Amino acid sequence: MRCPNCNGRDIGKIGVQQYYCWTCFIEMAVVDDELKVHQVEADGSLSSLDDLFSQEERKIQW
């Protein structure tokens, strides 16, 4: 899997179908073979970044 933001492969698994990019520090969740991309805020909350990526960019590429 590659990060849709930085195209990096330094992805860690943090939960069931949940991943974290250690290069650009975004969190991703797999839902129906599509990534839901979030930025982790200072208070620990998540902000969606899905609107920054096309559906094709968020498609899982195993």
KOLTIVO-507010 format. One record per residue: residue number from 1; chain; x, y, z of N, C-alpha, C in turn. Coordinates in steps of 0.001 Angstrom, whole numbers, plus 500000, padded with zeros to 6 digits. Layout:
<nodes>
+------+-------+--------+--------+--------+--------+--------+--------+--------+--------+--------+
| resi | chain |   n.xx |   n.yy |   n.zz |  ca.xx |  ca.yy |  ca.zz |   c.xx |   c.yy |   c.zz |
+------+-------+--------+--------+--------+--------+--------+--------+--------+--------+--------+
|  NUM |     A |      X |      Y |      Z |      X |      Y |      Z |      X |      Y |      Z |
...
+------+-------+--------+--------+--------+--------+--------+--------+--------+--------+--------+
</nodes>
This chain:
<nodes>
+------+-------+--------+--------+--------+--------+--------+--------+--------+--------+--------+
| resi | chain |   n.xx |   n.yy |   n.zz |  ca.xx |  ca.yy |  ca.zz |   c.xx |   c.yy |   c.zz |
+------+-------+--------+--------+--------+--------+--------+--------+--------+--------+--------+
|    1 |     A | 500850 | 498822 | 500000 | 500000 | 500000 | 500000 | 500893 | 501238 | 500000 |
|    2 |     A | 500457 | 502260 | 499298 | 501159 | 503543 | 499257 | 500240 | 504627 | 499816 |
|    3 |     A | 500855 | 505601 | 500424 | 500118 | 506737 | 500965 | 499614 | 507598 | 499808 |
|    4 |     A | 498333 | 507972 | 499805 | 497820 | 508820 | 498727 | 498349 | 510252 | 498788 |
|    5 |     A | 498868 | 510662 | 499927 | 499356 | 512026 | 500093 | 500807 | 512177 | 499629 |
|    6 |     A | 501709 | 511337 | 500152 | 503126 | 511484 | 499843 | 503669 | 510366 | 498955 |
|    7 |     A | 502826 | 509384 | 498651 | 503182 | 508227 | 497828 | 504241 | 507347 | 498514 |
|    8 |     A | 504417 | 507530 | 499807 | 505394 | 506755 | 500564 | 504880 | 505379 | 500939 |
|    9 |     A | 505817 | 504522 | 501333 | 505472 | 503163 | 501747 | 505710 | 502927 | 503233 |
|   10 |     A | 506039 | 503974 | 503966 | 506299 | 503846 | 505391 | 504975 | 503906 | 506151 |
|   11 |     A | 504166 | 502859 | 505958 | 502816 | 502790 | 506514 | 502808 | 501783 | 507661 |
|   12 |     A | 502251 | 502177 | 508781 | 502125 | 501277 | 509923 | 500674 | 500973 | 510207 |
|   13 |     A | 500419 | 499763 | 510709 | 499060 | 499377 | 511057 | 498811 | 499770 | 512510 |
|   14 |     A | 497714 | 500499 | 512755 | 497422 | 500967 | 514107 | 496129 | 500378 | 514655 |
|   15 |     A | 495419 | 499620 | 513847 | 494171 | 499003 | 514271 | 493624 | 498150 | 513149 |
|   16 |     A | 492433 | 497620 | 513363 | 491782 | 496816 | 512344 | 491412 | 497728 | 511174 |
|   17 |     A | 492022 | 497491 | 510024 | 491792 | 498275 | 508817 | 492132 | 499759 | 509008 |
|   18 |     A | 493046 | 500059 | 509931 | 493482 | 501433 | 510163 | 494997 | 501503 | 510049 |
|   19 |     A | 495476 | 502549 | 509355 | 496898 | 502685 | 509063 | 497350 | 504116 | 509303 |
|   20 |     A | 498673 | 504276 | 509451 | 499263 | 505586 | 509718 | 500494 | 505747 | 508844 |
|   21 |     A | 500613 | 506886 | 508177 | 501796 | 507170 | 507367 | 502808 | 507898 | 508237 |
|   22 |     A | 503971 | 507291 | 508417 | 505017 | 507868 | 509249 | 505811 | 508940 | 508512 |
|   23 |     A | 505562 | 509112 | 507223 | 506252 | 510142 | 506450 | 505507 | 511475 | 506527 |
|   24 |     A | 504195 | 511445 | 506298 | 503433 | 512705 | 506297 | 502413 | 512789 | 507438 |
|   25 |     A | 502381 | 511771 | 508314 | 501604 | 511811 | 509551 | 500099 | 511928 | 509349 |
|   26 |     A | 499564 | 511149 | 508412 | 498118 | 511103 | 508257 | 497629 | 509701 | 508602 |
|   27 |     A | 496373 | 509617 | 508991 | 495756 | 508356 | 509352 | 494792 | 507946 | 508248 |
|   28 |     A | 494747 | 506644 | 507969 | 493889 | 506131 | 506905 | 493097 | 504939 | 507418 |
|   29 |     A | 491872 | 504819 | 506958 | 491033 | 503668 | 507285 | 490524 | 503082 | 505974 |
|   30 |     A | 490489 | 501766 | 505886 | 490002 | 501092 | 504689 | 488520 | 500792 | 504872 |
|   31 |     A | 487707 | 501315 | 503963 | 486272 | 501076 | 503962 | 485877 | 500724 | 502533 |
|   32 |     A | 485436 | 499488 | 502317 | 485014 | 499021 | 500989 | 486088 | 499268 | 499925 |
|   33 |     A | 487325 | 498848 | 500194 | 488457 | 498984 | 499273 | 488765 | 500429 | 498886 |
|   34 |     A | 488423 | 501346 | 499763 | 488722 | 502755 | 499543 | 489272 | 503338 | 500838 |
|   35 |     A | 490254 | 504217 | 500728 | 490836 | 504844 | 501910 | 490032 | 506060 | 502341 |
|   36 |     A | 489812 | 506155 | 503617 | 489278 | 507364 | 504237 | 490490 | 508005 | 504906 |
|   37 |     A | 490834 | 509211 | 504497 | 492080 | 509857 | 504915 | 491770 | 510966 | 505922 |
|   38 |     A | 492549 | 510979 | 507014 | 492341 | 511966 | 508075 | 493665 | 512543 | 508550 |
|   39 |     A | 493609 | 513781 | 508970 | 494733 | 514439 | 509622 | 494476 | 514392 | 511125 |
|   40 |     A | 495492 | 514067 | 511897 | 495372 | 514048 | 513347 | 495669 | 515455 | 513870 |
|   41 |     A | 494697 | 516032 | 514556 | 494838 | 517390 | 515086 | 495579 | 517366 | 516424 |
|   42 |     A | 495987 | 518514 | 516900 | 496751 | 518636 | 518147 | 495995 | 518071 | 519347 |
|   43 |     A | 494670 | 518174 | 519339 | 493875 | 517671 | 520466 | 493526 | 516188 | 520320 |
|   44 |     A | 494028 | 515546 | 519251 | 493779 | 514120 | 519036 | 492584 | 513819 | 518162 |
|   45 |     A | 491820 | 514834 | 517812 | 490673 | 514618 | 516935 | 491147 | 514434 | 515493 |
|   46 |     A | 490260 | 513928 | 514648 | 490580 | 513685 | 513248 | 489806 | 514638 | 512350 |
|   47 |     A | 490482 | 515176 | 511341 | 489842 | 516015 | 510324 | 489945 | 515286 | 508989 |
|   48 |     A | 488828 | 515161 | 508305 | 488811 | 514448 | 507033 | 489589 | 515196 | 505964 |
|   49 |     A | 490369 | 514430 | 505190 | 491099 | 514981 | 504051 | 490593 | 514366 | 502741 |
|   50 |     A | 489472 | 513658 | 502808 | 488945 | 512969 | 501628 | 488675 | 513913 | 500465 |
|   51 |     A | 488283 | 515150 | 500764 | 487964 | 516094 | 499693 | 489201 | 516557 | 498927 |
|   52 |     A | 490397 | 516276 | 499444 | 491633 | 516658 | 498759 | 492085 | 515627 | 497731 |
|   53 |     A | 491493 | 514432 | 497776 | 491898 | 513342 | 496895 | 490708 | 512840 | 496103 |
|   54 |     A | 490949 | 512482 | 494836 | 489881 | 511910 | 494021 | 489591 | 510496 | 494510 |
|   55 |     A | 488464 | 509974 | 494096 | 488108 | 508614 | 494477 | 489129 | 507618 | 493922 |
|   56 |     A | 489666 | 507889 | 492752 | 490684 | 507023 | 492149 | 491972 | 507030 | 492973 |
|   57 |     A | 492351 | 508191 | 493498 | 493554 | 508287 | 494315 | 493413 | 507536 | 495637 |
|   58 |     A | 492181 | 507450 | 496146 | 491950 | 506783 | 497412 | 491667 | 505289 | 497258 |
|   59 |     A | 491621 | 504812 | 496017 | 491394 | 503383 | 495748 | 492579 | 502574 | 496255 |
|   60 |     A | 492313 | 501459 | 496931 | 493380 | 500611 | 497462 | 494156 | 499977 | 496317 |
|   61 |     A | 495478 | 500088 | 496388 | 496364 | 499469 | 495409 | 497287 | 498520 | 496142 |
|   62 |     A | 496857 | 497278 | 496299 | 497632 | 496281 | 497039 | 498816 | 495835 | 496286 |
+------+-------+--------+--------+--------+--------+--------+--------+--------+--------+--------+
</nodes>
